[in-house]
Each structure stands twice: as structure tokens, then as C-alpha cells.
Amino acid sequence: MSSAAMTARVTSDMDAQTSTGTPAQAVVPDRASTDDGLVALSYILSGIVFYGGLGWAGWQYLDQIWMLAAGLIAGMAASMFLVIRRYSPTTASVAQTTEKEQ
């Protein structure tokens, strides 16, 4: 695409936007899915930081370096467990969905 054609297209899009006051094609992300993703990310990061911090404290005060690695791994495992438990369907909701389909 040449620069003149691109400029003409951008100009026409800008004119359409200013005449109506809204963008011609506004793309609005789904807020619920964005929030769910950020909650899952915060669970994972907080688990690693919390249990990693406990492992670091064990390493510093007990002079056992393996406690840091164990804390990081335990934090990742615990946070993944919480994410899976929170976002997996329960057996009741699966049963209701199955009944609705039949």
C-alpha cells in the first residue's frame, strides 16, 4: 500500500470518526475475561512470591539453600491448584449444563 493511499484511508477514517463522535469500528475487549486473566496471574505471582519468600527466609536463617527452591516450587504448585480449582466447572454446574442440553 502506498503512503498516499494509506494517508487517504486514515483521513477518511478520521473524518468518519469526527462526524459521528465515535470510532467507526470500536473494538471493546470483554471485561470479564480480562479480569479473570489478571486474577489468575495475580494468584500465580503471589504464590511464588509468598512461598519463595518463606523459602528465602529458611535459606537465610537455617542455612539450607534447598528451601528456596522448595518454596518457589511449592508456591507455583499451590497457586496453580487455586487457579484450577477456581476456574474449573463444579460437578453441579456440569450436571445442570448436561440437563439443559437434553
N, C-alpha and C positions, 0 to 999 in steps of 0.2 A: 504494500500500500504506500503510495507516495505521500510526502508530507503535506502537499496541497489537499489531497483527498481526506487525509486524517484531520487536517485543520477544519475543512468544511463540515466534516461529520461532527466534530466536537462543538463547533459553532452552532450547528442545528440542534444538537442535544441541549446545549446551554440555553438557546432561545426557547425550546420547549419547556425547560425547567422554570425559567423566569416568567413565562406567560401563565403557567398554571400554579406556580408557587411550590410545587412538589416535584421531585425527580420523576423522570419518565418511567423508569423501571427501578423502583426501590426494592432492594433485597433486605429483608429483615430476618436475622437468624432466629431460630427457635430458642426462646429464653430458657425454657425448662431443660433442654438438652445441654445447653451451655452451663447452667447451674449445676447439673448432675456431674458433668465432667470436672468442674472445678472442685466440687465436694470430694469426688474420688481422688483427685490429685492431692488435695489437702490432707486426706486420710493417709495416703501413702507417704507424703513428705513428713507429716507429723509423727507417724510411727517410726520412720527411720531416724528422725532427729531425737525423739524421746528415748527410744531404746538404744540408739547409738550413743546418746549422752550417758545413759546408765552404764553401758559397756566401757565408755571412755573413763568414767569415774572409777569403775572397777579396775581398769588398767592402771590408772594413776595411783590409787590408794592401796591396791593389793599387789601391784607389780605383775599383773597377769595380762599380757598383750592379747591373748586369745579372747578375752572378754569383750574387746572392742568389736572384733569380727562377729562374735556370737550375738552381741547386741544389735548390730546392723542387720544381720540375717533374721533375728527374731522380730525386729521391728518391721522389716519388709513382709515377713510371713503373717504377722498379726494384722498389719494394715490391709494386705490382700484378702485375708479372711473376712475382715469387716466390710470391705468393698463388695466382695462376692455375696456375703450374707445380706447386705442392704439392698443390692440391686437384682438379686435372683428372685424369680417368682416363688411365692409360697405355694404349698400344695392346695390350699383352699382357693387361691386365685386361679390356679391351673384347672382345678375341678370346675369352677364356675365358667371358665372360658370354654371348656370341653362341653359343658351342658348347653351353653348358648349356641354352639356350632351345630348341635344335634337337633 
